[in-house]
Structure formats: structure tokens, C-alpha cells
């Protein structure tokens, strides 16, 4: 069988699943298709034409190289087809989004045939994805007096690729669809357990919500063919928990518009809403696709005659409906008045959804076109020696006289691109910033690679200090899907210039370390900006933003990101941490105390949490910053004392050196460069030349939260509250309960110590507890399974050296073997301890899972429905989140312990303790 017949067979197999032919990205297959097109008598010619025109991927894919070259032959008359005229060939090139298509268009535009050159120039005037190789050709031709080059550069300077686009429609009719009540996790839109299919957009689209929901959406579309379906989180926030581009892609696939008739399954302009708005990281992804996200506020707190909030018997605010968005409601979005209407009735001012910048994203079909367009216009204006014409909406700039800067404001001002000298910006200002560190993870990495191909990028931006491609989200099970996808991903990213967890050449041991831990180590400057393809990209050095796969691609390709400077909430601590408490309990208590202090309002949502951690090294502080994703914060920043920051940087240097020793550095010596930068930063701190980052004493905050350690007297558990009568209160991370609430008798079916929330100290706590129980009872017996997954190999090596790993091995019934990784996910567990491979494990939901209906107690971060554990016919699955000692003890005794049992079990154990800084960590006089 030849490659074309293989493709036909694959098509037949996909038909059984109700799928169309898979889009073509390979050069060999498309070359075979072109050969059949050229053969007028070929029996497969008609189908081959359809595949060539409508089913090949654009950008820098190998298929795009072959396609662009064939279209060039047609334009030059070297190949003559009745079905593809030269004019149609130009049209097809115009939809190919850069890379080889731009090269071909430049060949034609700068060639000797005047008529062809003019046609090529007309197409090029609509394109924005040009890179240095392209602009260098234009620049040289311009200086050599080429008139077409001059015409093109003048067009780019005027940004005609943007100005000549149609404006966004003034009125957009929508019909509502309630996707769920309460917070909607991106797991509902793009389940973690379907991560393997994300790069196959049509296949992955089948997993959004449920088949029943998909049918309901189709029925609405049939009933309202002139309207867009708006997906809504009723009484909740849309898109919490992850920045997943695949979630927005799925929403766009089901409810958006096709981006190009010649590119299959790439849709744009989704419309989403939520009673409490859209999660910040999800909203960024909506912007990428030129979509609209609306904060509906259709339910508000009920007030009495005096204006006080009326509360129920649980002291929770009672909500009342201001207006209905029930499924099937027809609404009108007016982009001019920036209002939401039901018929003639005005429902809501939605100006925040239609800022000048967001209107540009909508007009251009997404934020990438704006980023690249601005870059191209700046370049062209520079070549012509003119001031940049005002085309795009000016960036919003907010400067408050006499007001100091928060930590994030300082970082954004330092990293800002194109800011006038001496200009200082405060929160709310729109800023383009240089990015220092970028992370791509393995279940979104294939999409990031696709995004890089579609924006025609071939090499990492020299501005980026370091970038890493992880292998942690596929660590647990090395099945056929992973074996097919991950090596391909690692080769692409390695070639692109990233440090990769797996070596495409196989020369160093595959590393499945959790991406956040690696990024935390390779961040060697607390002034850094980090972009990572996961919502838990929240470092305890620098400021890190979880991002969708496309924003990660943009950061890799350009070394930049664009966003408003976020507001900050300051978190400080008072009192003394009790000796029997773990720092994880402080993290949970922070959320509880914040909600109590602000009457149930989550002041963290969409803002920076500036936590004055002071004395806690980065490894341990990460437990706090990591959890800020569950607090719905946009990001977090740790303010450290000088000596603590130096200690953190020294640890980071050691771990980077281990990566170098393994052979992971590349030809640019990126890792060695990071060590050099860390040494420089340590010298600056020690000399006093540039102390550790602190906010100004007169900085302005949205709110300030003071966490009282004295009142944290019991372990704190985040509970999904699966049986709450109010559906909107289930599966949030806001229900924080103390140990006594459970009465010492709540059954636990599985314990999990792992994910990015744990550090080396947590694994030592496991071994110390086992040692204590062994000393007391002579042996350790588990009444429930305990899964333990260290976040990194470094931690395992250190535990081995210190004698802890030997004890863990003694009591484990299973230990991972890198030479024979599991080929299938575990579906049943025995009452014993499992030592799993470093990585995300149960937290991801795409590989290992608890048994359906289990009650899981975990150190993880995810308590969403179906993530760690699915429901069964007998009961709802529930994932409760707690500290390591609570999880270990619960697995041993098979239930959540009483406070007395807990205190006895941790006696003499070195828990993760925290002593607040006695210094006020601010810069005075600014």
C-alpha cells in the first residue's frame, strides 16, 4: 500500500467514528496527492483536488511547503489546471498564514513579471506573519530601488492589513446555552483525560461537555441560524482551573465561525459568559480567537432596606436574579453602545468586553494578528524613517502621581517594550513586556507546536532567557498515544530551541519532572516574567502567568506578551504557626480568612496576590503560589528577605547544574547562561547594589489581607462539597473546613501525595510518619491505597542519599521502573503504597484515576468533578485536598482522622513550618 492508500484507509476508519478526513500536515502525502492531480487520468484526481484545496494545514508545516511550491508553479504557468487558476492559486496562498507561502509570494512580487508581481503584492499587503528572513528580503529590495518593495513597505507602515478589514458588526444576536451551574472548569470544555487528542481538533471537539449537550447546541443553531450560541456559566465563573486553548477551540468549533474555507476545523469568534465573568487566563484565550467574554452579573446579593446583605442559615449571601439567561434566551450584544439587550430592554453595560484593544482583536480575528501587525508596522515605519502612523488604539496608560509601585507594577515597568523614558505606569495600563522564561507542557505542547507552525515561526526568540518543554503530564502511562505523540513533540521543540525533558537523540535519561518545579528552578531572577502553558505556572520567584498554548507560542516566537498591568492584593501574616500544623494548612486558611474578611467576595479573583512570605525558600513558598490558581488569582508574587532569596537561587543553581550534567543543555548553552545570571543576581543582592524585590511603602492595593496564624489550630481541608443543595457551591475551592468537621469517621478510599503542590519536605514527612508508626506498632498497614509521586527526580536522588527512599521502598507494593513504564492506566488499587514515577499523576486526570465513586484525599490542586475521580452509580466521586500528614494518616487508618489522632501521629515530625518575617518588606521613599 502506498501513502495515499494508507490515508484513504485512515479516512474509512475515521468515518466509523463520525469524523472527517484528518487534515494533512505531511509533505510526502501531499506530494503524492499533487502527483495525482497532475495526472489528468488518475482515478483519485477529483478527491486529491479536494484534499489539496480544503484539507491541508497552513503555516510552516511540511505540507504547506509543498502546497506553496505547487501554487507557485500554477501562477507561473509551469502547471496548468482548469480547477485551480492563477487567481485561485493567489487566493489559496493568501489563506496560508506565513512561512513558505510568504516566501513564494515574495519570490513572485520581487520577480520580473510585472503583472504577477502586482498580484503577489496585493496578497502580501493582507499578510502579517512576516519574520526577519522575509523583512530582510523586502528591506534589501527596497534599498535596491524595487518599486514593489517600496509599495509593500508603505502599505505595512499604514497597517493596511488591518485598516482594510471590515469593522466588527454593530449588533450580534446570540441565543444562550447554560453550560453548567456554578464555576465551569475547562475540564468540562476539554477534559484532561482526552489530552492525547487535542491536536486532532475535530476528534477532540467530540469530548466537549456531553453528546447530549452537543445535540442541544446543534438544535439551538438549527432553530436560530442567524444567531451565535453563547455558552454560559450560571451563578459561576466560566473557564476556571486551566488556560486550556483546546477548551476555547472546542467552544469555537461548536459555536464559532470557520476562520477560512480552506483550513478545516479552525474556528474563531466564540462568545462566552458567566454570572461572575470569565476566568482571567481563559479570557486571554478567548482574545486569541477574536471571541467575546461577558461578565453577566445576572445574579446579585440580596439587600435589605438598609442596604445590608441578607444571608441564609449558613451565613452565605442570598442571591437574586436580576435578569434571566436561561437556555434559549435571545439577546443582542451591541458593540457600539457596549450594552447587552433583551429586545429593547437594556440588561447590562458590558464595556469591559469591548475595550479598544478587544475591539481590535475582534476585527482582526484574534490577538496574534494585532501583535504581529504592530510589529510589522513598527518595522516598516523605521525603514521609511517616519513616525509610526496612528492606526491602532493607543495603549491605556495610567500614572498616579505620588503613588508608589506594587511588586508587579515594578516588574512590568522594568520589562516594558516601547515605554517612553521616565514614564511610570500603574495597574490598569496596557503594556507589551519582554518575557524571560517560557514553559510548554506535554499535553498542550502539540497544540503549541501547531500554533508556532501556523504563525510561521521556526526558531525561539533570542530575547527569551530560557524555555523548557516538559514531559510530566504524560509521565504515568507510556501508552501508544504517548509513544506516538511525545517523541514527535520533543523533536519539534528541541529543534525550535527549547530545553526538552526527553532527548530526541536518546542520549540523556528522560525526565518527567513536573513542569512548574522545573520552571521554578530555572527562574533565576525575581524580576522575571514567566509564561507557561498551564494554569499552575505560578513561580515563587518573579511573576508567572498560566497561558494557553497559543500565548506560549507567541512568547516563544516573539519573546513578548501583551496584557494590562494587574491590580494587586497584599497578603501578610501575623501570629505564630502551631507546631502541629503544616504550611499547606496556612495556604488553605488564607483563602478561608480572605473570604471571611471580605464578606464572601473573592478579592483575589483576576488580581495578583503579592504574598509577603519573607523567610520561606522558593521550594516551600511554591505551595502557596501554586494554590493561587485555585484562589482564581491571575498570578502571584513572593516577597522574600535577601538571605532567603539567595538561598533559593543557590538551590536553583544546583538543580540547573544537574540538568547540565545530564546533557540537557543545548548549543546555545541556555542552562549555563541561567547559572551565570543567577551568580550575577546573588552578587547584586549581597553587595546591596540591588536588594531583593519589594513594593514601595506607598504602593496602592485593591485590598490587603492579614492572615492570622494564631487561629489556625486544625488542619484545613478544601472540600468539593459534592452534595450541597446549591449546585453552584459544588466543586469550588472556596469550601475550606477544619478536621473536626468530619468527626473522625469519614471514609477515605484513596490517598495521593504528589503533584506540583509538594516538595522534598513532603516526601520526608511521608517517611517520618511511616517510621513513627513502625516504631509504635511494629509495622505499617494501609487500610486504603496511598499513591506517592515525587515531583522531580532530584528529590528522589536526595531522598535516597538521606535514607528516606529506602523506607518508602520497604512499605511500597509498587515502585516505578523507567525501563518498563506502565503501558496502561491502573484501574484498581490495593491497600498498599504505590511509588509512582515523578510527574503529575492523578492530578491531571488524563492517565491515572481513582476508582469511580471513591472519596480521595490528596495533596493535589484539583477537586473538579471527574478530574481525579469520576462519579459511579453508587455515589459521587469526591476529591478533598489536604496536607501531606493528613493524607498519609488517612490512607493508613482508612478515614479522615480526629484532631487527637492527627496530633499524636505528627508528634516529633518536622512539618513544613513558617515563621513570618519580622521585617516590613517594602522600599521606603518611593
BAKEPA-189696 format. One record per residue (C-alpha): x, y, z. Coordinates in steps of 0.05 Angstrom, whole numbers, padded with zeros to 5 digits, always signed. Example, Ala and Ser with C-alpha at 12.3 -4.5 7.8 and 13.67 -1.06 7.14 Angstrom:
<atoms>
+00246-00090+00156
+00273-00021+00143
</atoms>
This chain:
<atoms>
+00000+00000+00000
+00025+00070-00017
+00019+00131+00028
-00044+00155-00006
-00079+00087+00003
-00058+00089+00077
-00092+00157+00082
-00156+00130+00048
-00156+00073+00098
-00149+00122+00155
-00208+00162+00126
-00251+00099+00127
-00232+00085+00199
-00249+00157+00219
-00317+00151+00184
-00336+00097+00234
-00324+00149+00289
-00365+00201+00252
-00303+00240+00234
-00280+00275+00170
-00211+00262+00139
-00154+00284+00183
-00121+00349+00159
-00056+00336+00122
+00009+00363+00151
+00060+00317+00118
+00100+00333+00055
+00103+00261+00029
+00027+00252+00028
+00013+00319-00003
+00067+00307-00056
+00032+00242-00074
-00034+00280-00078
-00003+00333-00124
+00025+00278-00169
-00046+00250-00176
-00073+00320-00191
-00022+00329-00247
-00043+00262-00277
-00107+00281-00314
-00129+00208-00319
-00116+00188-00247
-00176+00155-00215
-00164+00192-00150
-00154+00261-00182
-00221+00291-00160
-00212+00271-00087
-00139+00293-00090
-00160+00363-00112
-00208+00368-00053
-00154+00345-00004
-00104+00395-00033
-00151+00455-00032
-00192+00442+00031
-00154+00395+00076
-00080+00414+00082
-00053+00453+00141
-00022+00522+00132
+00038+00557+00164
+00105+00522+00167
+00081+00450+00163
+00118+00406+00114
+00053+00402+00075
+00050+00478+00070
+00119+00479+00038
+00097+00431-00017
+00030+00466-00027
+00061+00535-00034
+00111+00510-00085
+00056+00477-00128
+00014+00541-00125
+00075+00579-00149
+00082+00531-00209
+00009+00545-00227
+00017+00620-00222
+00079+00618-00266
+00044+00573-00317
+00090+00515-00305
+00029+00473-00286
-00038+00487-00316
-00102+00465-00281
-00173+00480-00301
-00195+00475-00228
-00141+00520-00198
-00129+00583-00239
-00071+00630-00223
-00122+00677-00190
-00148+00620-00146
-00076+00600-00130
-00064+00670-00104
-00127+00664-00061
-00103+00598-00032
-00035+00629-00016
-00069+00686+00020
-00100+00636+00069
-00035+00600+00086
-00013+00647+00142
+00061+00656+00131
+00124+00616+00125
+00132+00582+00057
+00072+00619+00028
+00105+00686+00044
+00170+00662+00013
+00132+00644-00051
+00094+00709-00052
+00159+00748-00044
+00191+00708-00099
+00134+00729-00144
+00128+00801-00120
+00203+00813-00129
+00206+00775-00195
+00209+00801-00267
+00136+00790-00288
+00103+00857-00273
+00031+00832-00274
+00047+00773-00229
+00088+00818-00183
+00029+00865-00173
-00019+00807-00158
+00030+00779-00107
+00039+00847-00076
-00036+00854-00068
-00038+00789-00029
+00024+00807+00012
-00010+00872+00034
-00061+00829+00072
-00009+00787+00109
+00021+00800+00178
+00061+00737+00196
+00128+00760+00168
+00194+00744+00202
+00265+00770+00196
+00281+00728+00134
+00221+00759+00099
+00231+00831+00121
+00305+00827+00106
+00288+00809+00033
+00240+00868+00029
+00290+00915+00060
+00345+00895+00011
+00298+00902-00049
+00274+00970-00024
+00346+00996-00018
+00359+00969-00088
+00302+01013-00114
+00249+00959-00124
+00182+00995-00132
+00140+00936-00108
+00182+00931-00045
+00171+01005-00033
+00096+00997-00044
+00093+00939+00005
+00132+00974+00059
+00089+01037+00052
+00027+00993+00059
+00055+00960+00121
+00072+01027+00151
-00001+01047+00143
-00022+00978+00171
-00069+00968+00112
-00071+00893+00130
-00113+00918+00190
-00147+00982+00167
-00178+00949+00105
-00211+00894+00146
-00287+00901+00157
-00307+00930+00224
-00338+00887+00278
-00414+00883+00269
-00452+00934+00310
-00504+00883+00332
-00491+00810+00348
-00551+00767+00361
-00539+00709+00409
-00580+00652+00437
-00560+00629+00506
-00539+00559+00528
-00527+00545+00602
-00466+00500+00601
-00469+00489+00676
-00488+00519+00742
-00432+00545+00785
-00359+00551+00764
-00345+00517+00698
-00277+00485+00695
-00242+00479+00628
-00245+00404+00642
-00318+00408+00621
-00298+00440+00555
-00235+00399+00543
-00229+00340+00591
-00159+00325+00616
-00169+00251+00602
-00175+00267+00528
-00110+00306+00526
-00080+00259+00474
-00129+00283+00420
-00121+00358+00429
-00082+00368+00365
-00136+00330+00326
-00186+00386+00331
-00247+00351+00304
-00236+00289+00346
-00223+00330+00408
-00285+00371+00396
-00327+00308+00407
-00308+00309+00481
-00335+00378+00498
-00387+00372+00554
-00431+00313+00534
-00460+00284+00470
-00528+00307+00496
-00504+00378+00505
-00474+00378+00435
-00541+00357+00407
-00576+00412+00446
-00527+00463+00417
-00540+00437+00347
-00615+00442+00359
-00608+00515+00381
-00567+00530+00319
-00620+00499+00274
-00674+00539+00309
-00633+00604+00307
-00590+00600+00244
-00577+00676+00245
-00551+00676+00316
-00489+00655+00354
-00495+00607+00413
-00467+00638+00477
-00442+00587+00528
-00456+00610+00599
-00434+00592+00670
-00497+00607+00710
-00481+00630+00781
-00408+00619+00768
-00344+00636+00731
-00330+00609+00661
-00264+00574+00648
-00233+00565+00717
-00176+00519+00731
-00137+00520+00666
-00116+00564+00609
-00131+00509+00560
-00133+00533+00488
-00167+00468+00470
-00226+00489+00513
-00235+00553+00473
-00221+00516+00408
-00278+00467+00425
-00326+00524+00442
-00307+00558+00376
-00314+00493+00338
-00385+00483+00364
-00409+00556+00367
-00360+00600+00328
-00345+00614+00255
-00297+00579+00207
-00233+00620+00201
-00221+00601+00128
-00259+00558+00078
-00192+00524+00061
-00170+00507+00132
-00212+00453+00167
-00233+00455+00240
-00201+00522+00257
-00257+00566+00282
-00258+00634+00315
-00304+00685+00349
-00334+00643+00406
-00379+00680+00454
-00379+00660+00528
-00409+00690+00591
-00411+00678+00665
-00450+00706+00723
-00383+00721+00756
-00348+00734+00690
-00293+00695+00656
-00230+00668+00689
-00172+00714+00671
-00129+00660+00639
-00189+00634+00599
-00207+00705+00577
-00137+00713+00547
-00151+00650+00506
-00218+00679+00483
-00180+00741+00459
-00132+00696+00420
-00191+00672+00379
-00223+00740+00370
-00280+00720+00415
-00323+00757+00466
-00325+00743+00541
-00380+00776+00582
-00386+00788+00657
-00462+00779+00662
-00474+00794+00736
-00544+00768+00726
-00547+00745+00799
-00530+00794+00855
-00530+00793+00931
-00599+00808+00960
-00600+00870+01004
-00648+00892+01059
-00679+00962+01065
-00615+00988+01098
-00571+00962+01043
-00542+00904+01083
-00531+00836+01052
-00584+00785+01070
-00554+00718+01089
-00582+00647+01096
-00575+00599+01155
-00504+00582+01132
-00486+00656+01134
-00478+00657+01059
-00505+00715+01018
-00573+00702+00986
-00572+00715+00911
-00629+00743+00870
-00636+00741+00794
-00631+00809+00760
-00648+00781+00692
-00654+00712+00661
-00604+00680+00613
-00639+00612+00613
-00622+00567+00554
-00656+00592+00491
-00659+00665+00511
-00646+00711+00452
-00602+00770+00469
-00569+00826+00430
-00497+00849+00440
-00486+00920+00416
-00413+00933+00404
-00425+01008+00393
-00466+01024+00456
-00428+00967+00491
-00493+00943+00523
-00529+00876+00528
-00603+00877+00510
-00663+00831+00512
-00704+00861+00456
-00708+00935+00473
-00693+00924+00547
-00623+00943+00568
-00595+00889+00614
-00523+00906+00627
-00466+00953+00610
-00412+00907+00581
-00359+00960+00565
-00304+00916+00594
-00316+00866+00539
-00306+00919+00485
-00245+00960+00504
-00210+00990+00443
-00159+00933+00446
-00212+00879+00449
-00249+00911+00390
-00184+00905+00351
-00178+00831+00368
-00250+00821+00344
-00238+00859+00279
-00172+00822+00264
-00200+00754+00283
-00153+00746+00343
-00098+00778+00383
-00039+00747+00346
-00055+00787+00283
-00053+00851+00325
+00014+00832+00358
+00047+00816+00292
+00014+00874+00256
+00041+00925+00306
+00110+00894+00299
+00107+00897+00223
+00082+00968+00223
+00138+00990+00270
+00189+00957+00225
+00162+00988+00161
+00158+01057+00192
+00231+01050+00214
+00253+01031+00143
+00217+01092+00115
+00244+01137+00171
+00175+01162+00190
+00136+01166+00255
+00090+01106+00265
+00022+01127+00238
-00034+01124+00290
-00075+01064+00268
-00083+01021+00329
-00118+01045+00393
-00066+01077+00438
-00047+01035+00497
-00082+01054+00560
-00032+01088+00606
-00047+01103+00679
+00001+01142+00722
-00016+01161+00793
+00024+01219+00819
+00053+01209+00888
+00034+01135+00890
+00088+01082+00895
+00091+01016+00857
+00070+00946+00877
+00118+00889+00861
+00082+00871+00796
+00080+00944+00774
+00155+00947+00784
+00167+00885+00743
+00122+00908+00686
+00154+00976+00683
+00224+00944+00680
+00205+00895+00625
+00160+00943+00584
+00173+00950+00510
+00165+01018+00476
+00153+01057+00540
+00175+01129+00538
+00238+01143+00581
+00219+01164+00651
+00146+01142+00643
+00119+01102+00702
+00055+01062+00694
+00007+01035+00747
-00045+00979+00747
-00095+00981+00690
-00044+01005+00639
-00036+00964+00575
+00036+00941+00567
+00078+00900+00520
+00131+00864+00561
+00192+00822+00546
+00186+00751+00572
+00245+00718+00607
+00224+00645+00617
+00174+00604+00577
+00147+00535+00592
+00109+00486+00547
+00077+00424+00577
+00066+00359+00541
-00010+00353+00535
-00015+00424+00505
+00053+00422+00472
+00028+00392+00407
-00021+00450+00402
+00035+00499+00417
+00075+00467+00360
+00014+00475+00314
+00008+00548+00335
+00082+00561+00321
+00072+00529+00252
+00010+00570+00238
+00046+00635+00256
+00105+00612+00213
+00156+00613+00270
+00217+00568+00263
+00264+00588+00319
+00258+00614+00391
+00264+00689+00402
+00334+00710+00424
+00302+00754+00478
+00279+00693+00518
+00329+00673+00573
+00306+00601+00576
+00249+00556+00554
+00230+00485+00574
+00186+00431+00544
+00162+00383+00598
+00141+00310+00598
+00104+00309+00664
+00032+00307+00641
+00043+00241+00605
+00092+00211+00656
+00047+00160+00689
+00027+00118+00629
+00072+00109+00568
+00017+00083+00523
+00013+00080+00447
-00016+00151+00444
+00042+00179+00485
+00093+00138+00445
+00065+00168+00381
+00058+00240+00404
+00113+00256+00455
+00176+00239+00415
+00150+00280+00357
+00135+00338+00404
+00204+00334+00437
+00239+00335+00369
+00199+00395+00345
+00213+00435+00409
+00286+00414+00413
+00296+00437+00341
+00259+00502+00358
+00309+00517+00413
+00277+00493+00478
+00308+00451+00532
+00268+00387+00528
+00251+00335+00581
+00265+00280+00531
+00324+00279+00485
+00304+00266+00412
+00371+00231+00404
+00361+00189+00467
+00428+00210+00497
+00402+00231+00566
+00352+00199+00612
+00281+00221+00600
+00259+00270+00654
+00186+00272+00674
+00194+00325+00728
+00133+00369+00740
+00139+00430+00694
+00124+00481+00748
+00181+00455+00791
+00229+00459+00733
+00206+00530+00715
+00213+00549+00788
+00285+00525+00786
+00304+00558+00720
+00274+00625+00742
+00337+00657+00769
+00313+00729+00778
+00254+00753+00819
+00245+00809+00768
+00229+00757+00713
+00165+00749+00675
+00147+00676+00661
+00095+00649+00613
+00075+00576+00618
+00025+00530+00584
-00011+00512+00648
-00052+00549+00699
-00004+00530+00755
+00053+00568+00723
+00060+00610+00786
+00131+00615+00808
+00156+00636+00877
+00208+00678+00842
+00186+00730+00790
+00114+00736+00765
+00087+00679+00725
+00025+00674+00683
-00010+00610+00663
-00027+00615+00590
-00059+00578+00533
-00017+00541+00481
-00023+00599+00433
+00003+00652+00481
+00060+00605+00498
+00075+00600+00423
+00073+00676+00417
+00121+00684+00475
+00168+00632+00444
+00166+00665+00375
+00169+00738+00395
+00196+00739+00467
+00138+00784+00485
+00069+00784+00517
+00016+00839+00520
-00032+00850+00577
-00057+00903+00625
-00017+00910+00690
-00060+00873+00740
-00083+00902+00806
-00052+00871+00868
-00077+00845+00935
-00026+00847+00991
-00023+00786+01037
+00016+00789+01102
+00017+00745+01164
+00014+00755+01239
+00018+00709+01299
+00053+00642+01307
+00043+00578+01268
+00025+00520+01314
+00078+00465+01316
+00028+00411+01295
+00006+00449+01232
+00034+00444+01162
+00044+00503+01115
-00009+00474+01069
-00059+00489+01124
-00037+00562+01123
-00048+00563+01048
-00120+00538+01055
-00133+00582+01115
-00112+00643+01073
-00169+00630+01026
-00219+00619+01083
-00197+00681+01122
-00198+00724+01059
-00270+00705+01044
-00289+00718+01116
-00254+00786+01118
-00290+00809+01054
-00360+00782+01066
-00354+00726+01016
-00324+00769+00960
-00263+00736+00929
-00217+00797+00925
-00162+00752+00896
-00201+00737+00831
-00166+00765+00770
-00112+00800+00811
-00040+00790+00833
-00031+00761+00902
+00030+00795+00930
+00047+00749+00987
+00099+00773+01037
+00127+00705+01050
+00194+00732+01074
+00230+00673+01105
+00206+00613+01065
+00252+00587+01009
+00223+00582+00938
+00211+00507+00941
+00165+00513+01002
+00136+00580+00983
+00114+00548+00917
+00059+00512+00956
+00027+00580+00966
+00038+00609+00897
+00015+00545+00864
-00051+00547+00901
-00065+00618+00878
-00093+00586+00814
-00148+00557+00858
-00157+00625+00890
-00175+00648+00819
-00118+00699+00821
-00086+00720+00756
-00017+00707+00785
+00024+00715+00849
+00089+00745+00873
+00131+00724+00933
+00166+00780+00971
+00228+00750+01003
+00282+00772+01050
+00350+00780+01018
+00381+00719+01051
+00320+00675+01034
+00324+00695+00961
+00398+00680+00958
+00384+00611+00989
+00330+00599+00936
+00376+00620+00879
+00432+00574+00904
+00383+00515+00905
+00362+00534+00834
+00434+00537+00810
+00447+00467+00838
+00387+00438+00801
+00404+00473+00736
+00474+00444+00742
+00444+00374+00749
+00407+00386+00683
+00473+00407+00651
+00508+00345+00679
+00454+00302+00648
+00470+00331+00580
+00407+00373+00573
+00439+00439+00554
+00435+00459+00480
+00484+00490+00431
+00465+00560+00456
+00485+00538+00527
+00419+00565+00554
+00425+00529+00621
+00496+00553+00633
+00472+00623+00617
+00420+00617+00671
+00472+00597+00723
+00514+00657+00702
+00453+00703+00710
+00438+00673+00779
+00510+00686+00801
+00504+00758+00779
+00438+00767+00816
+00467+00737+00880
+00526+00785+00876
+00478+00844+00867
+00438+00824+00929
+00499+00811+00973
+00533+00876+00954
+00470+00916+00966
+00472+00942+00894
+00403+00913+00881
+00368+00882+00941
+00311+00832+00934
+00248+00860+00901
+00200+00895+00948
+00140+00940+00935
+00142+01013+00953
+00116+01032+01022
+00064+01078+00989
+00041+01028+00937
-00034+01023+00923
-00071+00957+00931
-00141+00935+00914
-00144+00902+00983
-00099+00878+01039
-00108+00811+01073
-00076+00796+01140
-00073+00721+01156
-00077+00706+01230
-00035+00644+01244
-00058+00641+01316
-00128+00619+01297
-00104+00562+01251
-00107+00506+01302
-00130+00448+01260
-00111+00421+01191
-00154+00454+01138
-00186+00414+01082
-00213+00440+01016
-00277+00402+01003
-00315+00396+00937
-00380+00394+00978
-00410+00348+00926
-00478+00343+00960
-00490+00417+00971
-00563+00432+00953
-00539+00494+00916
-00506+00465+00854
-00466+00528+00844
-00430+00516+00910
-00403+00447+00890
-00333+00436+00864
-00308+00505+00881
-00244+00513+00920
-00277+00560+00970
-00305+00509+01019
-00250+00503+01070
-00264+00460+01132
-00225+00441+01193
-00211+00369+01211
-00262+00365+01267
-00318+00378+01217
-00311+00305+01193
-00319+00275+01262
-00262+00225+01253
-00305+00177+01214
-00307+00199+01141
-00283+00140+01099
-00224+00152+01052
-00217+00105+00993
-00151+00131+00965
-00095+00178+00988
-00050+00215+00939
+00014+00252+00957
+00041+00286+00895
+00032+00338+00841
+00065+00406+00839
+00039+00424+00909
+00090+00380+00945
+00165+00389+00955
+00221+00348+00984
+00198+00362+01055
+00131+00329+01040
+00165+00264+01018
+00207+00265+01082
+00142+00274+01122
+00116+00210+01090
+00178+00171+01111
+00179+00201+01181
+00106+00182+01192
+00119+00111+01169
+00179+00108+01215
+00138+00133+01274
+00082+00083+01263
+00131+00026+01252
+00165+00044+01318
+00097+00046+01354
+00062-00014+01322
+00119-00055+01296
+00093-00050+01225
+00052-00006+01178
-00013-00029+01148
-00054+00012+01099
-00129+00009+01103
-00133+00050+01039
-00085+00056+00979
-00033+00111+00982
-00004+00137+00916
+00061+00176+00923
+00091+00214+00864
+00152+00256+00876
+00151+00319+00833
+00223+00311+00809
+00279+00260+00801
+00325+00307+00840
+00281+00298+00901
+00284+00222+00895
+00360+00225+00889
+00365+00269+00951
+00317+00223+00990
+00360+00163+00970
+00423+00198+00995
+00389+00216+01061
+00359+00147+01074
+00285+00164+01065
+00274+00129+00999
+00295+00062+01028
+00239+00065+01079
+00189+00085+01026
+00211+00026+00984
+00202-00020+01044
+00129-00004+01051
+00112+00002+00977
+00077-00052+00939
+00095-00019+00873
+00155+00022+00851
+00161+00054+00782
+00212+00028+00733
+00235+00076+00680
+00260+00018+00637
+00190-00012+00637
+00139+00044+00646
+00065+00026+00652
+00032+00017+00584
-00039+00025+00611
-00071+00065+00667
-00085+00030+00733
-00160+00018+00743
-00159-00016+00811
-00118-00005+00874
-00098-00049+00932
-00089-00025+01003
-00015-00010+00998
+00032+00046+00978
+00049+00059+00905
+00113+00096+00889
+00098+00127+00822
+00142+00159+00771
+00156+00234+00781
+00102+00275+00746
+00031+00299+00754
-00002+00230+00761
-00073+00232+00789
-00077+00308+00788
-00081+00310+00712
-00140+00263+00701
-00113+00243+00632
-00078+00179+00655
-00084+00152+00725
-00152+00159+00761
-00182+00135+00825
-00236+00083+00821
-00305+00113+00804
-00343+00139+00864
-00282+00139+00910
-00270+00191+00964
-00199+00214+00950
-00157+00255+00998
-00100+00288+00961
-00045+00340+00965
-00065+00357+00894
-00097+00421+00869
-00157+00395+00832
-00224+00379+00862
-00265+00388+00798
-00318+00337+00782
-00290+00278+00743
-00218+00303+00745
-00184+00257+00796
-00245+00213+00806
-00309+00203+00767
-00378+00190+00795
-00405+00119+00800
-00475+00093+00803
-00468+00083+00879
-00441+00152+00897
-00409+00216+00874
-00333+00215+00868
-00301+00269+00912
-00230+00295+00915
-00214+00330+00981
-00149+00368+00987
-00105+00368+01049
-00034+00370+01075
+00013+00311+01067
+00009+00287+01140
-00067+00286+01138
-00067+00247+01072
-00016+00196+01096
-00051+00183+01162
-00119+00178+01128
-00093+00125+01080
-00064+00085+01138
-00128+00086+01180
-00177+00088+01121
-00213+00151+01144
-00202+00224+01159
-00172+00225+01230
-00195+00262+01291
-00153+00321+01314
-00126+00278+01372
-00105+00222+01325
-00072+00272+01279
-00033+00307+01335
-00007+00241+01360
+00015+00219+01291
+00055+00281+01276
+00089+00287+01344
+00163+00300+01333
+00157+00304+01257
+00189+00361+01221
+00129+00392+01184
+00134+00449+01135
+00134+00507+01183
+00131+00581+01170
+00154+00640+01212
+00131+00708+01185
+00185+00759+01172
+00195+00808+01229
+00216+00860+01177
+00167+00902+01137
+00186+00881+01066
+00178+00948+01030
+00220+01000+00997
+00214+01067+01033
+00217+01134+00999
+00189+01118+00930
</atoms>
